[in-house]
Amino acid sequence: MDIFNTLNNYIDIILDSLGVYGPILGCVLICFESILPFLPLSAFITLNFLAFGNVLGFIISWVFTIIGCMLSFTLFRKKIKKWFDKKRKQKKKLDKIMKSLEKINFSQLVIILAIPFTPAFLVNIAAGLTKMSYKRYLFALIIGKIFLVYFWGYIGVSLIESFKNPIIFIRVGILLLIAYIISKIINHKFKLD
């Protein structure tokens, strides 16, 4: 139990030491995560929830996740789509995949964006390379990311609290397992991998 208390105290020290730069760092890291997929979005959302509370931490994480996704979408739309469209016309299999992505309806897109284990970076790229409108993608992000940010905030904060109460750790593990299974089913159904 001492190791858990030490870890919890260490997290508190890190959050206190960030001070005014905490919100700026949280915002920047969340935006970069949408462009650089190896960064851990769940950790950044958890730190925002711990540093700023559930409401402000949620708002910061939600807004900047949307901004980051739109930056990634726009980057691929403006810089790579023309080149990609030439390659797409040359390869029938690639064209078929892109046409099936363009047929995804709004509700399906929202669900894909809401699932925590969906590779958001790949969704941003695929959406940016299709004919999907900015407005449609933005509204799908606004709705879908509510659930994703809440999920990671709840899981992360609960995980930290589980260091004090191990029963929470079991609940978090079950939620993660359920979310993972759902995401695998949807990934398989829509052939996102």
Steps between C-alpha positions, in 0.01 A plus 500: 500500500796733563598488133150614398505789747846601374379493138190703589717757684738517202211576263380775736850653507522500119160665466586763762833578334335572162314798643383745232664296225281198570207607282732612219697174512180293517354681198816477289559132575141406419520686166830331412358158590256527211793546263757277674317179596769362731415761765263366771173697476356314797786620723459863392125492559552343842752768597256772389222343708729471803645850462185695418216287630239306311322793332790725395724198429228356278446828312874554441551142385189496280565832324866431431437142388261642239749770399778240465282268291394787273866603459589145397197479267586837340868412462419187300221675306718795394844342461451137399153451349588609143800267488296223662214538249747434214619181671142403580400506133793272412418235760152350486518334841592829666221677313252236617609547863467878475154474343384278787636756750312775322176302543524501882201691629515770765383276788759236418771767487398634841512149649842433348633827646345430842662159553811538716712238323429618146824630345390865477811596304401259222140624504627860464718399205227296329244778544746759370567292189133441419242744363350547847418863577669694778160571655399132513830394655497786750149419622587129526805593709300733724255221583731197499782650702265578791481128576866431433625780727256408776604134475874570526448759773291260706733206442813703574370663817352170618831329434683754717233461771535122474843533656310582819205263439581184295130426427498801263789339310284193431212720373739694276640175362149377416412833328821489298431143395143585392618808306776297335259225392252754359777681312625171352150412381453841338852500355429158349153599371625817330840348408696788653817297551 
